[in-house]
């Protein structure tokens, strides 16, 4: 299954996902910590605000998140193969 389509299914077809929904599951961060790191662009994926207001929620693109997940999976597979050869 394509990771991107899996994320679309998980997040009700939304291609742009609020950081507060992504952070706990994929980054192991609570919403507050993730928001602070988002302001410093210190997360493993790009985040942005769609509005000009600082009250606009931080968003994560499902495309970027899928790419990040796929990269982490590939790293884990490479490590597993090296250990199990």
PyMOL Python script that loads the backbone (N, CA, C, O; Angstrom):
from pymol import cmd

cmd.read_pdbstr("""\
ATOM      1  N   UNK A   1       0.837  -1.181   0.000  1.00  0.00           N
ATOM      2  CA  UNK A   1       0.000   0.000   0.000  1.00  0.00           C
ATOM      3  C   UNK A   1       0.882   1.244   0.000  1.00  0.00           C
ATOM      4  O   UNK A   1       1.912   1.279   0.673  1.00  0.00           O
ATOM      5  N   UNK A   2       0.494   2.223  -0.724  1.00  0.00           N
ATOM      6  CA  UNK A   2       1.216   3.471  -0.802  1.00  0.00           C
ATOM      7  C   UNK A   2       1.018   4.246   0.502  1.00  0.00           C
ATOM      8  O   UNK A   2      -0.113   4.410   0.961  1.00  0.00           O
ATOM      9  N   UNK A   3       2.091   4.712   1.087  1.00  0.00           N
ATOM     10  CA  UNK A   3       2.036   5.412   2.370  1.00  0.00           C
ATOM     11  C   UNK A   3       1.154   6.659   2.292  1.00  0.00           C
ATOM     12  O   UNK A   3       0.388   6.946   3.212  1.00  0.00           O
ATOM     13  N   UNK A   4       1.266   7.382   1.206  1.00  0.00           N
ATOM     14  CA  UNK A   4       0.469   8.595   1.044  1.00  0.00           C
ATOM     15  C   UNK A   4      -1.027   8.282   1.116  1.00  0.00           C
ATOM     16  O   UNK A   4      -1.772   8.967   1.817  1.00  0.00           O
ATOM     17  N   UNK A   5      -1.460   7.264   0.403  1.00  0.00           N
ATOM     18  CA  UNK A   5      -2.884   6.920   0.417  1.00  0.00           C
ATOM     19  C   UNK A   5      -3.312   6.379   1.782  1.00  0.00           C
ATOM     20  O   UNK A   5      -4.453   6.576   2.200  1.00  0.00           O
ATOM     21  N   UNK A   6      -2.408   5.707   2.465  1.00  0.00           N
ATOM     22  CA  UNK A   6      -2.698   5.268   3.826  1.00  0.00           C
ATOM     23  C   UNK A   6      -2.924   6.457   4.751  1.00  0.00           C
ATOM     24  O   UNK A   6      -3.824   6.435   5.591  1.00  0.00           O
ATOM     25  N   UNK A   7      -2.103   7.496   4.594  1.00  0.00           N
ATOM     26  CA  UNK A   7      -2.284   8.704   5.405  1.00  0.00           C
ATOM     27  C   UNK A   7      -3.590   9.412   5.060  1.00  0.00           C
ATOM     28  O   UNK A   7      -4.285   9.906   5.947  1.00  0.00           O
ATOM     29  N   UNK A   8      -3.919   9.460   3.780  1.00  0.00           N
ATOM     30  CA  UNK A   8      -5.192  10.069   3.389  1.00  0.00           C
ATOM     31  C   UNK A   8      -6.355   9.340   4.050  1.00  0.00           C
ATOM     32  O   UNK A   8      -7.301   9.968   4.524  1.00  0.00           O
ATOM     33  N   UNK A   9      -6.279   8.018   4.079  1.00  0.00           N
ATOM     34  CA  UNK A   9      -7.343   7.244   4.725  1.00  0.00           C
ATOM     35  C   UNK A   9      -7.371   7.510   6.229  1.00  0.00           C
ATOM     36  O   UNK A   9      -8.442   7.659   6.817  1.00  0.00           O
ATOM     37  N   UNK A  10      -6.200   7.568   6.843  1.00  0.00           N
ATOM     38  CA  UNK A  10      -6.124   7.795   8.290  1.00  0.00           C
ATOM     39  C   UNK A  10      -6.666   9.159   8.695  1.00  0.00           C
ATOM     40  O   UNK A  10      -7.314   9.297   9.732  1.00  0.00           O
ATOM     41  N   UNK A  11      -6.397  10.162   7.872  1.00  0.00           N
ATOM     42  CA  UNK A  11      -6.786  11.527   8.209  1.00  0.00           C
ATOM     43  C   UNK A  11      -7.974  12.014   7.381  1.00  0.00           C
ATOM     44  O   UNK A  11      -8.052  13.192   7.033  1.00  0.00           O
ATOM     45  N   UNK A  12      -8.881  11.121   7.074  1.00  0.00           N
ATOM     46  CA  UNK A  12     -10.159  11.454   6.429  1.00  0.00           C
ATOM     47  C   UNK A  12     -10.015  12.194   5.103  1.00  0.00           C
ATOM     48  O   UNK A  12     -10.797  13.096   4.803  1.00  0.00           O
ATOM     49  N   UNK A  13      -9.023  11.815   4.319  1.00  0.00           N
ATOM     50  CA  UNK A  13      -8.863  12.384   2.981  1.00  0.00           C
ATOM     51  C   UNK A  13      -8.211  13.744   2.943  1.00  0.00           C
ATOM     52  O   UNK A  13      -8.114  14.351   1.876  1.00  0.00           O
ATOM     53  N   UNK A  14      -7.759  14.240   4.089  1.00  0.00           N
ATOM     54  CA  UNK A  14      -7.124  15.565   4.128  1.00  0.00           C
ATOM     55  C   UNK A  14      -5.671  15.456   3.685  1.00  0.00           C
ATOM     56  O   UNK A  14      -4.913  14.652   4.227  1.00  0.00           O
ATOM     57  N   UNK A  15      -5.286  16.256   2.710  1.00  0.00           N
ATOM     58  CA  UNK A  15      -3.910  16.258   2.223  1.00  0.00           C
ATOM     59  C   UNK A  15      -3.023  17.161   3.069  1.00  0.00           C
ATOM     60  O   UNK A  15      -1.801  17.008   3.064  1.00  0.00           O
ATOM     61  N   UNK A  16      -3.617  18.090   3.786  1.00  0.00           N
ATOM     62  CA  UNK A  16      -2.903  18.978   4.699  1.00  0.00           C
ATOM     63  C   UNK A  16      -3.450  18.691   6.090  1.00  0.00           C
ATOM     64  O   UNK A  16      -4.644  18.853   6.340  1.00  0.00           O
ATOM     65  N   UNK A  17      -2.579  18.267   6.989  1.00  0.00           N
ATOM     66  CA  UNK A  17      -3.007  17.745   8.285  1.00  0.00           C
ATOM     67  C   UNK A  17      -2.500  18.655   9.403  1.00  0.00           C
ATOM     68  O   UNK A  17      -1.331  19.040   9.396  1.00  0.00           O
ATOM     69  N   UNK A  18      -3.353  19.003  10.360  1.00  0.00           N
ATOM     70  CA  UNK A  18      -2.886  19.810  11.490  1.00  0.00           C
ATOM     71  C   UNK A  18      -1.759  19.101  12.252  1.00  0.00           C
ATOM     72  O   UNK A  18      -1.833  17.905  12.530  1.00  0.00           O
ATOM     73  N   UNK A  19      -0.734  19.857  12.573  1.00  0.00           N
ATOM     74  CA  UNK A  19       0.419  19.316  13.287  1.00  0.00           C
ATOM     75  C   UNK A  19       0.015  18.650  14.591  1.00  0.00           C
ATOM     76  O   UNK A  19       0.590  17.629  14.970  1.00  0.00           O
ATOM     77  N   UNK A  20      -0.958  19.210  15.275  1.00  0.00           N
ATOM     78  CA  UNK A  20      -1.365  18.653  16.569  1.00  0.00           C
ATOM     79  C   UNK A  20      -1.891  17.222  16.434  1.00  0.00           C
ATOM     80  O   UNK A  20      -1.870  16.470  17.409  1.00  0.00           O
ATOM     81  N   UNK A  21      -2.360  16.833  15.250  1.00  0.00           N
ATOM     82  CA  UNK A  21      -2.825  15.465  15.020  1.00  0.00           C
ATOM     83  C   UNK A  21      -1.686  14.537  14.616  1.00  0.00           C
ATOM     84  O   UNK A  21      -1.740  13.334  14.872  1.00  0.00           O
ATOM     85  N   UNK A  22      -0.671  15.088  13.992  1.00  0.00           N
ATOM     86  CA  UNK A  22       0.458  14.299  13.485  1.00  0.00           C
ATOM     87  C   UNK A  22       1.521  14.072  14.558  1.00  0.00           C
ATOM     88  O   UNK A  22       2.063  12.974  14.685  1.00  0.00           O
ATOM     89  N   UNK A  23       1.810  15.112  15.323  1.00  0.00           N
ATOM     90  CA  UNK A  23       2.956  15.104  16.243  1.00  0.00           C
ATOM     91  C   UNK A  23       2.978  13.953  17.245  1.00  0.00           C
ATOM     92  O   UNK A  23       4.017  13.306  17.382  1.00  0.00           O
ATOM     93  N   UNK A  24       1.892  13.668  17.947  1.00  0.00           N
ATOM     94  CA  UNK A  24       1.976  12.584  18.940  1.00  0.00           C
ATOM     95  C   UNK A  24       2.256  11.221  18.305  1.00  0.00           C
ATOM     96  O   UNK A  24       3.036  10.432  18.838  1.00  0.00           O
ATOM     97  N   UNK A  25       1.634  10.956  17.199  1.00  0.00           N
ATOM     98  CA  UNK A  25       1.750   9.632  16.587  1.00  0.00           C
ATOM     99  C   UNK A  25       3.060   9.422  15.835  1.00  0.00           C
ATOM    100  O   UNK A  25       3.672   8.359  15.940  1.00  0.00           O
ATOM    101  N   UNK A  26       3.487  10.419  15.086  1.00  0.00           N
ATOM    102  CA  UNK A  26       4.638  10.232  14.204  1.00  0.00           C
ATOM    103  C   UNK A  26       5.935  10.852  14.703  1.00  0.00           C
ATOM    104  O   UNK A  26       7.016  10.458  14.264  1.00  0.00           O
ATOM    105  N   UNK A  27       5.844  11.816  15.613  1.00  0.00           N
ATOM    106  CA  UNK A  27       7.061  12.455  16.115  1.00  0.00           C
ATOM    107  C   UNK A  27       7.270  12.231  17.603  1.00  0.00           C
ATOM    108  O   UNK A  27       8.319  12.588  18.140  1.00  0.00           O
ATOM    109  N   UNK A  28       6.288  11.646  18.278  1.00  0.00           N
ATOM    110  CA  UNK A  28       6.399  11.407  19.710  1.00  0.00           C
ATOM    111  C   UNK A  28       6.428  12.685  20.530  1.00  0.00           C
ATOM    112  O   UNK A  28       7.054  12.739  21.588  1.00  0.00           O
ATOM    113  N   UNK A  29       5.747  13.713  20.037  1.00  0.00           N
ATOM    114  CA  UNK A  29       5.731  15.011  20.715  1.00  0.00           C
ATOM    115  C   UNK A  29       4.300  15.403  21.038  1.00  0.00           C
ATOM    116  O   UNK A  29       3.372  15.078  20.298  1.00  0.00           O
ATOM    117  N   UNK A  30       4.132  16.105  22.149  1.00  0.00           N
ATOM    118  CA  UNK A  30       2.797  16.639  22.414  1.00  0.00           C
ATOM    119  C   UNK A  30       2.596  17.877  21.538  1.00  0.00           C
ATOM    120  O   UNK A  30       3.548  18.382  20.944  1.00  0.00           O
ATOM    121  N   UNK A  31       1.373  18.355  21.461  1.00  0.00           N
ATOM    122  CA  UNK A  31       1.040  19.459  20.556  1.00  0.00           C
ATOM    123  C   UNK A  31       1.819  20.730  20.888  1.00  0.00           C
ATOM    124  O   UNK A  31       2.255  21.448  19.988  1.00  0.00           O
ATOM    125  N   UNK A  32       1.990  21.004  22.171  1.00  0.00           N
ATOM    126  CA  UNK A  32       2.699  22.235  22.571  1.00  0.00           C
ATOM    127  C   UNK A  32       4.168  22.195  22.147  1.00  0.00           C
ATOM    128  O   UNK A  32       4.673  23.153  21.560  1.00  0.00           O
ATOM    129  N   UNK A  33       4.843  21.103  22.439  1.00  0.00           N
ATOM    130  CA  UNK A  33       6.252  20.967  22.058  1.00  0.00           C
ATOM    131  C   UNK A  33       6.398  21.009  20.545  1.00  0.00           C
ATOM    132  O   UNK A  33       7.315  21.645  20.024  1.00  0.00           O
ATOM    133  N   UNK A  34       5.504  20.340  19.843  1.00  0.00           N
ATOM    134  CA  UNK A  34       5.553  20.337  18.377  1.00  0.00           C
ATOM    135  C   UNK A  34       5.367  21.748  17.829  1.00  0.00           C
ATOM    136  O   UNK A  34       6.031  22.128  16.865  1.00  0.00           O
ATOM    137  N   UNK A  35       4.476  22.523  18.430  1.00  0.00           N
ATOM    138  CA  UNK A  35       4.243  23.893  17.976  1.00  0.00           C
ATOM    139  C   UNK A  35       5.484  24.765  18.182  1.00  0.00           C
ATOM    140  O   UNK A  35       5.828  25.576  17.322  1.00  0.00           O
ATOM    141  N   UNK A  36       6.144  24.595  19.310  1.00  0.00           N
ATOM    142  CA  UNK A  36       7.377  25.348  19.577  1.00  0.00           C
ATOM    143  C   UNK A  36       8.441  24.977  18.552  1.00  0.00           C
ATOM    144  O   UNK A  36       9.113  25.850  18.001  1.00  0.00           O
ATOM    145  N   UNK A  37       8.592  23.689  18.299  1.00  0.00           N
ATOM    146  CA  UNK A  37       9.582  23.249  17.315  1.00  0.00           C
ATOM    147  C   UNK A  37       9.207  23.684  15.900  1.00  0.00           C
ATOM    148  O   UNK A  37      10.078  23.964  15.077  1.00  0.00           O
ATOM    149  N   UNK A  38       7.914  23.739  15.627  1.00  0.00           N
ATOM    150  CA  UNK A  38       7.460  24.198  14.305  1.00  0.00           C
ATOM    151  C   UNK A  38       7.887  25.640  14.071  1.00  0.00           C
ATOM    152  O   UNK A  38       8.318  25.996  12.974  1.00  0.00           O
ATOM    153  N   UNK A  39       7.767  26.461  15.096  1.00  0.00           N
ATOM    154  CA  UNK A  39       8.176  27.859  14.973  1.00  0.00           C
ATOM    155  C   UNK A  39       9.645  28.010  14.635  1.00  0.00           C
ATOM    156  O   UNK A  39      10.042  28.983  13.995  1.00  0.00           O
ATOM    157  N   UNK A  40      10.451  27.056  15.059  1.00  0.00           N
ATOM    158  CA  UNK A  40      11.886  27.070  14.769  1.00  0.00           C
ATOM    159  C   UNK A  40      12.228  26.211  13.552  1.00  0.00           C
ATOM    160  O   UNK A  40      13.399  26.052  13.209  1.00  0.00           O
ATOM    161  N   UNK A  41      11.208  25.662  12.903  1.00  0.00           N
ATOM    162  CA  UNK A  41      11.388  24.726  11.781  1.00  0.00           C
ATOM    163  C   UNK A  41      12.353  23.601  12.189  1.00  0.00           C
ATOM    164  O   UNK A  41      13.260  23.238  11.441  1.00  0.00           O
ATOM    165  N   UNK A  42      12.131  23.064  13.391  1.00  0.00           N
ATOM    166  CA  UNK A  42      12.992  22.017  13.951  1.00  0.00           C
ATOM    167  C   UNK A  42      12.267  20.678  14.024  1.00  0.00           C
ATOM    168  O   UNK A  42      12.469  19.910  14.966  1.00  0.00           O
ATOM    169  N   UNK A  43      11.435  20.400  13.047  1.00  0.00           N
ATOM    170  CA  UNK A  43      10.741  19.114  12.950  1.00  0.00           C
ATOM    171  C   UNK A  43      11.287  18.369  11.741  1.00  0.00           C
ATOM    172  O   UNK A  43      11.917  18.981  10.877  1.00  0.00           O
ATOM    173  N   UNK A  44      11.060  17.066  11.661  1.00  0.00           N
ATOM    174  CA  UNK A  44      11.632  16.306  10.552  1.00  0.00           C
ATOM    175  C   UNK A  44      10.935  16.512   9.206  1.00  0.00           C
ATOM    176  O   UNK A  44      11.385  15.978   8.193  1.00  0.00           O
ATOM    177  N   UNK A  45       9.858  17.270   9.185  1.00  0.00           N
ATOM    178  CA  UNK A  45       9.169  17.600   7.931  1.00  0.00           C
ATOM    179  C   UNK A  45       8.855  19.093   7.932  1.00  0.00           C
ATOM    180  O   UNK A  45       8.751  19.701   8.997  1.00  0.00           O
ATOM    181  N   UNK A  46       8.705  19.688   6.755  1.00  0.00           N
ATOM    182  CA  UNK A  46       8.317  21.104   6.710  1.00  0.00           C
ATOM    183  C   UNK A  46       6.905  21.304   7.252  1.00  0.00           C
ATOM    184  O   UNK A  46       6.017  20.481   7.026  1.00  0.00           O
ATOM    185  N   UNK A  47       6.712  22.401   7.965  1.00  0.00           N
ATOM    186  CA  UNK A  47       5.387  22.774   8.457  1.00  0.00           C
ATOM    187  C   UNK A  47       5.137  24.227   8.079  1.00  0.00           C
ATOM    188  O   UNK A  47       6.078  24.997   7.882  1.00  0.00           O
ATOM    189  N   UNK A  48       3.871  24.595   7.981  1.00  0.00           N
ATOM    190  CA  UNK A  48       3.537  25.952   7.587  1.00  0.00           C
ATOM    191  C   UNK A  48       2.153  26.309   8.116  1.00  0.00           C
ATOM    192  O   UNK A  48       1.383  25.448   8.544  1.00  0.00           O
ATOM    193  N   UNK A  49       1.869  27.580   8.074  1.00  0.00           N
ATOM    194  CA  UNK A  49       0.540  28.078   8.422  1.00  0.00           C
ATOM    195  C   UNK A  49      -0.117  28.559   7.137  1.00  0.00           C
ATOM    196  O   UNK A  49       0.498  29.300   6.369  1.00  0.00           O
ATOM    197  N   UNK A  50      -1.334  28.157   6.897  1.00  0.00           N
ATOM    198  CA  UNK A  50      -2.032  28.550   5.682  1.00  0.00           C
ATOM    199  C   UNK A  50      -2.486  30.013   5.755  1.00  0.00           C
ATOM    200  O   UNK A  50      -2.604  30.682   4.729  1.00  0.00           O
ATOM    201  N   UNK A  51      -2.737  30.494   6.955  1.00  0.00           N
ATOM    202  CA  UNK A  51      -3.167  31.881   7.126  1.00  0.00           C
ATOM    203  C   UNK A  51      -2.025  32.767   7.565  1.00  0.00           C
ATOM    204  O   UNK A  51      -0.941  32.286   7.894  1.00  0.00           O
ATOM    205  N   UNK A  52      -2.273  34.055   7.569  1.00  0.00           N
ATOM    206  CA  UNK A  52      -1.251  35.021   7.983  1.00  0.00           C
ATOM    207  C   UNK A  52      -1.199  35.209   9.499  1.00  0.00           C
ATOM    208  O   UNK A  52      -0.255  35.803  10.020  1.00  0.00           O
ATOM    209  N   UNK A  53      -2.189  34.717  10.190  1.00  0.00           N
ATOM    210  CA  UNK A  53      -2.281  34.888  11.636  1.00  0.00           C
ATOM    211  C   UNK A  53      -1.412  33.877  12.375  1.00  0.00           C
ATOM    212  O   UNK A  53      -1.253  32.738  11.936  1.00  0.00           O
ATOM    213  N   UNK A  54      -0.852  34.311  13.503  1.00  0.00           N
ATOM    214  CA  UNK A  54      -0.098  33.382  14.340  1.00  0.00           C
ATOM    215  C   UNK A  54      -1.026  32.382  15.022  1.00  0.00           C
ATOM    216  O   UNK A  54      -0.567  31.392  15.591  1.00  0.00           O
ATOM    217  N   UNK A  55      -2.318  32.638  14.967  1.00  0.00           N
ATOM    218  CA  UNK A  55      -3.290  31.705  15.532  1.00  0.00           C
ATOM    219  C   UNK A  55      -3.696  30.629  14.538  1.00  0.00           C
ATOM    220  O   UNK A  55      -4.383  29.675  14.903  1.00  0.00           O
ATOM    221  N   UNK A  56      -3.281  30.772  13.294  1.00  0.00           N
ATOM    222  CA  UNK A  56      -3.564  29.727  12.305  1.00  0.00           C
ATOM    223  C   UNK A  56      -2.818  28.463  12.712  1.00  0.00           C
ATOM    224  O   UNK A  56      -1.689  28.540  13.196  1.00  0.00           O
ATOM    225  N   UNK A  57      -3.429  27.317  12.522  1.00  0.00           N
ATOM    226  CA  UNK A  57      -2.752  26.076  12.933  1.00  0.00           C
ATOM    227  C   UNK A  57      -1.584  25.737  12.015  1.00  0.00           C
ATOM    228  O   UNK A  57      -1.591  26.048  10.824  1.00  0.00           O
ATOM    229  N   UNK A  58      -0.582  25.091  12.604  1.00  0.00           N
ATOM    230  CA  UNK A  58       0.518  24.570  11.803  1.00  0.00           C
ATOM    231  C   UNK A  58       0.004  23.368  11.021  1.00  0.00           C
ATOM    232  O   UNK A  58      -0.738  22.546  11.558  1.00  0.00           O
ATOM    233  N   UNK A  59       0.390  23.266   9.773  1.00  0.00           N
ATOM    234  CA  UNK A  59      -0.049  22.172   8.915  1.00  0.00           C
ATOM    235  C   UNK A  59       1.144  21.379   8.404  1.00  0.00           C
ATOM    236  O   UNK A  59       2.243  21.910   8.243  1.00  0.00           O
ATOM    237  N   UNK A  60       0.906  20.104   8.152  1.00  0.00           N
ATOM    238  CA  UNK A  60       1.897  19.192   7.574  1.00  0.00           C
ATOM    239  C   UNK A  60       1.287  18.613   6.304  1.00  0.00           C
ATOM    240  O   UNK A  60       0.139  18.171   6.307  1.00  0.00           O
ATOM    241  N   UNK A  61       2.042  18.617   5.242  1.00  0.00           N
ATOM    242  CA  UNK A  61       1.575  18.016   3.999  1.00  0.00           C
ATOM    243  C   UNK A  61       1.645  16.492   4.112  1.00  0.00           C
ATOM    244  O   UNK A  61       2.645  15.945   4.575  1.00  0.00           O
ATOM    245  N   UNK A  62       0.591  15.821   3.692  1.00  0.00           N
ATOM    246  CA  UNK A  62       0.593  14.352   3.702  1.00  0.00           C
ATOM    247  C   UNK A  62       1.691  13.814   2.797  1.00  0.00           C
ATOM    248  O   UNK A  62       2.237  12.743   3.064  1.00  0.00           O
ATOM    249  N   UNK A  63       2.023  14.533   1.735  1.00  0.00           N
ATOM    250  CA  UNK A  63       3.099  14.114   0.830  1.00  0.00           C
ATOM    251  C   UNK A  63       4.427  14.103   1.575  1.00  0.00           C
ATOM    252  O   UNK A  63       5.181  13.133   1.495  1.00  0.00           O
ATOM    253  N   UNK A  64       4.714  15.190   2.305  1.00  0.00           N
ATOM    254  CA  UNK A  64       5.972  15.270   3.059  1.00  0.00           C
ATOM    255  C   UNK A  64       6.025  14.233   4.172  1.00  0.00           C
ATOM    256  O   UNK A  64       7.067  13.618   4.402  1.00  0.00           O
ATOM    257  N   UNK A  65       4.918  14.039   4.857  1.00  0.00           N
ATOM    258  CA  UNK A  65       4.879  13.054   5.934  1.00  0.00           C
ATOM    259  C   UNK A  65       5.068  11.647   5.389  1.00  0.00           C
ATOM    260  O   UNK A  65       5.782  10.843   5.990  1.00  0.00           O
ATOM    261  N   UNK A  66       4.445  11.341   4.268  1.00  0.00           N
ATOM    262  CA  UNK A  66       4.600  10.019   3.655  1.00  0.00           C
ATOM    263  C   UNK A  66       6.054   9.777   3.254  1.00  0.00           C
ATOM    264  O   UNK A  66       6.586   8.685   3.453  1.00  0.00           O
ATOM    265  N   UNK A  67       6.687  10.798   2.692  1.00  0.00           N
ATOM    266  CA  UNK A  67       8.088  10.666   2.306  1.00  0.00           C
ATOM    267  C   UNK A  67       8.960  10.418   3.536  1.00  0.00           C
ATOM    268  O   UNK A  67       9.858   9.577   3.496  1.00  0.00           O
ATOM    269  N   UNK A  68       8.706  11.132   4.616  1.00  0.00           N
ATOM    270  CA  UNK A  68       9.448  10.945   5.865  1.00  0.00           C
ATOM    271  C   UNK A  68       9.274   9.522   6.399  1.00  0.00           C
ATOM    272  O   UNK A  68      10.247   8.880   6.793  1.00  0.00           O
ATOM    273  N   UNK A  69       8.045   9.038   6.409  1.00  0.00           N
ATOM    274  CA  UNK A  69       7.775   7.683   6.899  1.00  0.00           C
ATOM    275  C   UNK A  69       8.478   6.658   6.026  1.00  0.00           C
ATOM    276  O   UNK A  69       9.072   5.710   6.539  1.00  0.00           O
ATOM    277  N   UNK A  70       8.419   6.837   4.718  1.00  0.00           N
ATOM    278  CA  UNK A  70       9.082   5.904   3.798  1.00  0.00           C
ATOM    279  C   UNK A  70      10.601   5.901   3.993  1.00  0.00           C
ATOM    280  O   UNK A  70      11.238   4.850   3.929  1.00  0.00           O
ATOM    281  N   UNK A  71      11.175   7.083   4.232  1.00  0.00           N
ATOM    282  CA  UNK A  71      12.616   7.167   4.473  1.00  0.00           C
ATOM    283  C   UNK A  71      12.996   6.451   5.766  1.00  0.00           C
ATOM    284  O   UNK A  71      13.990   5.726   5.806  1.00  0.00           O
ATOM    285  N   UNK A  72      12.210   6.652   6.821  1.00  0.00           N
ATOM    286  CA  UNK A  72      12.486   5.975   8.089  1.00  0.00           C
ATOM    287  C   UNK A  72      12.353   4.457   7.941  1.00  0.00           C
ATOM    288  O   UNK A  72      13.145   3.702   8.507  1.00  0.00           O
ATOM    289  N   UNK A  73      11.364   4.020   7.189  1.00  0.00           N
ATOM    290  CA  UNK A  73      11.177   2.588   6.947  1.00  0.00           C
ATOM    291  C   UNK A  73      12.372   2.010   6.191  1.00  0.00           C
ATOM    292  O   UNK A  73      12.843   0.919   6.514  1.00  0.00           O
ATOM    293  N   UNK A  74      12.861   2.733   5.189  1.00  0.00           N
ATOM    294  CA  UNK A  74      14.016   2.270   4.415  1.00  0.00           C
ATOM    295  C   UNK A  74      15.266   2.189   5.303  1.00  0.00           C
ATOM    296  O   UNK A  74      16.049   1.246   5.189  1.00  0.00           O
ATOM    297  N   UNK A  75      15.450   3.177   6.183  1.00  0.00           N
ATOM    298  CA  UNK A  75      16.580   3.142   7.116  1.00  0.00           C
ATOM    299  C   UNK A  75      16.479   1.921   8.030  1.00  0.00           C
ATOM    300  O   UNK A  75      17.473   1.235   8.266  1.00  0.00           O
ATOM    301  N   UNK A  76      15.296   1.656   8.533  1.00  0.00           N
ATOM    302  CA  UNK A  76      15.097   0.507   9.426  1.00  0.00           C
ATOM    303  C   UNK A  76      15.340  -0.800   8.681  1.00  0.00           C
ATOM    304  O   UNK A  76      15.950  -1.719   9.227  1.00  0.00           O
ATOM    305  N   UNK A  77      14.871  -0.892   7.446  1.00  0.00           N
ATOM    306  CA  UNK A  77      15.083  -2.106   6.650  1.00  0.00           C
ATOM    307  C   UNK A  77      16.576  -2.329   6.398  1.00  0.00           C
ATOM    308  O   UNK A  77      17.061  -3.455   6.511  1.00  0.00           O
ATOM    309  N   UNK A  78      17.309  -1.258   6.057  1.00  0.00           N
ATOM    310  CA  UNK A  78      18.752  -1.381   5.823  1.00  0.00           C
ATOM    311  C   UNK A  78      19.467  -1.864   7.083  1.00  0.00           C
ATOM    312  O   UNK A  78      20.320  -2.749   7.017  1.00  0.00           O
ATOM    313  N   UNK A  79      19.122  -1.289   8.217  1.00  0.00           N
ATOM    314  CA  UNK A  79      19.734  -1.712   9.478  1.00  0.00           C
ATOM    315  C   UNK A  79      19.401  -3.153   9.773  1.00  0.00           C
ATOM    316  O   UNK A  79      20.279  -3.928  10.154  1.00  0.00           O
ATOM    317  N   UNK A  80      18.150  -3.524   9.605  1.00  0.00           N
ATOM    318  CA  UNK A  80      17.731  -4.911   9.853  1.00  0.00           C
ATOM    319  C   UNK A  80      18.497  -5.885   8.965  1.00  0.00           C
ATOM    320  O   UNK A  80      18.929  -6.943   9.421  1.00  0.00           O
ATOM    321  N   UNK A  81      18.662  -5.521   7.698  1.00  0.00           N
ATOM    322  CA  UNK A  81      19.380  -6.407   6.781  1.00  0.00           C
ATOM    323  C   UNK A  81      20.849  -6.540   7.175  1.00  0.00           C
ATOM    324  O   UNK A  81      21.418  -7.629   7.095  1.00  0.00           O
ATOM    325  N   UNK A  82      21.468  -5.430   7.602  1.00  0.00           N
ATOM    326  CA  UNK A  82      22.861  -5.513   8.021  1.00  0.00           C
ATOM    327  C   UNK A  82      23.030  -6.398   9.252  1.00  0.00           C
ATOM    328  O   UNK A  82      23.994  -7.158   9.349  1.00  0.00           O
ATOM    329  N   UNK A  83      22.096  -6.299  10.187  1.00  0.00           N
ATOM    330  CA  UNK A  83      22.158  -7.082  11.422  1.00  0.00           C
ATOM    331  C   UNK A  83      21.868  -8.546  11.150  1.00  0.00           C
ATOM    332  O   UNK A  83      22.444  -9.415  11.804  1.00  0.00           O
ATOM    333  N   UNK A  84      21.005  -8.834  10.217  1.00  0.00           N
ATOM    334  CA  UNK A  84      20.550 -10.201   9.987  1.00  0.00           C
ATOM    335  C   UNK A  84      21.200 -10.891   8.801  1.00  0.00           C
ATOM    336  O   UNK A  84      20.695 -11.913   8.338  1.00  0.00           O
ATOM    337  N   UNK A  85      22.278 -10.374   8.311  1.00  0.00           N
ATOM    338  CA  UNK A  85      22.975 -11.050   7.213  1.00  0.00           C
ATOM    339  C   UNK A  85      23.960 -12.069   7.722  1.00  0.00           C
ATOM    340  O   UNK A  85      24.632 -12.729   6.929  1.00  0.00           O
TER     341      UNK A  85
END
""", "prot")
cmd.dss("prot")
cmd.show_as("cartoon", "prot")
cmd.util.cbc("prot")
cmd.orient("prot")
